[in-house]
């Protein structure tokens, strides 16, 4: 697929930069930052502003005025100005998690060939599978995809795959393939696993999936990786992206701070740009079981990117079509619902070396991404807003439950606001792959 224009401009080392306004300190370690500039800032000016604050611009998205920088000066963010720079490395360095063990490469001959379609309650719930098209690419922003799985080997779009962990896209296979986590492979299978009479079948078989790696080997998702992934997908002309994660360099989701405003602004710009290029961005509502209404900077709970504009946010239900206890929700935030599994019944999909079950809004979102891919195949050239409206119109309304006491203790575990056609638990309802 041809690149419309450069996704990110690397800061050239040979061009002279402005001198810092003051002497720079050196902590002895370079820290990476996401930096927000005025939208119309040209790359040379962004480089000069970064230099003046004692940093170095390592990459820049001129389309949205967002860059990636490094600095050894502990005062870099302060010198850039309020709400303009954020370092995930600084926020999480004290609590780094150990790296998980590496995945063993898949040998196709060892993957069981039995047809497991009868176990896919989730596929029946959304009226799938639908008819995908190789002309439609879904960007799977996740932990990487196993390129050798027999259900995915023909669907994987290697040319449009990239790793974004540094905030700058790297198309080398080592940068985008699954290394420690089966999550991305599982998500990809829900979208596009082959309908070949073996293993499982995706919602939109025939669709291509690109592995856009934004989740690192510690399970962390940084904002610069997410911005990189969204911009890469937009510039490569992908019809759909799936984000089965939330930016997790801080916790819990019900806290906020002024320093994180740069994250909301940068990701919001990337989503708006992506939608303007025709990409439908689908995201999980998250598994925090919190009310995302209202998603406020000053208070309340938030989940990025799921709670932002230009996103189709997806909650999860179990086989009984009741909101899963773990699923976050919120009137005006959740747009659709889909099978994510609950209470011991999870979603079967591809995993390195075979198949496995997982539960979560991470599994619900790719059902919607798959349905969006089917629509994109049916209606080539449609704008993102048109495809999104069609998704909502095809959905089967799900009313608020009369009683949401999951524990049986006489108290409601969450409150569903809205009406049958649109509410905080299920949005416009259960996603449907076809209009029938």
Secondary structure, DSSP 8 states (H G I E B T S, - for coil): ---SS-S-B---TTS-----SS-----SS-EEEEEE--TT--HHHHHHHHHHTT-EEEEEETTTTEEEEEES-TTHHHHH-TTSEE-HHHHHGGG------------GGGS---B-GGG-HHHHHTT------TT-EEEEEES-B-TT-TTTTTTB-GGG-EE-TTSS-B-SHHHHB-SS-SHHHHHHHHHH---SSSB---TTTT-EEEEEE-B-TTS-B-HHHHHHHHHHHHHTT-SEEEE-S---SS--TT---GGGHHHHHHHHHHHHHHHHTT-EEEEE--SS--B-SS--SSSS---TTTTSTT-EEEEEE-TT-SB-TT--B-TTTEEEEEE--BTTB-EEEEETTEEEEE-SHHHHHHHHHHHHHHHHHHSTT--HHHHHHHHHHHSB-----S---SSSSSS-SS---EETTEETTTBT-B--SS--
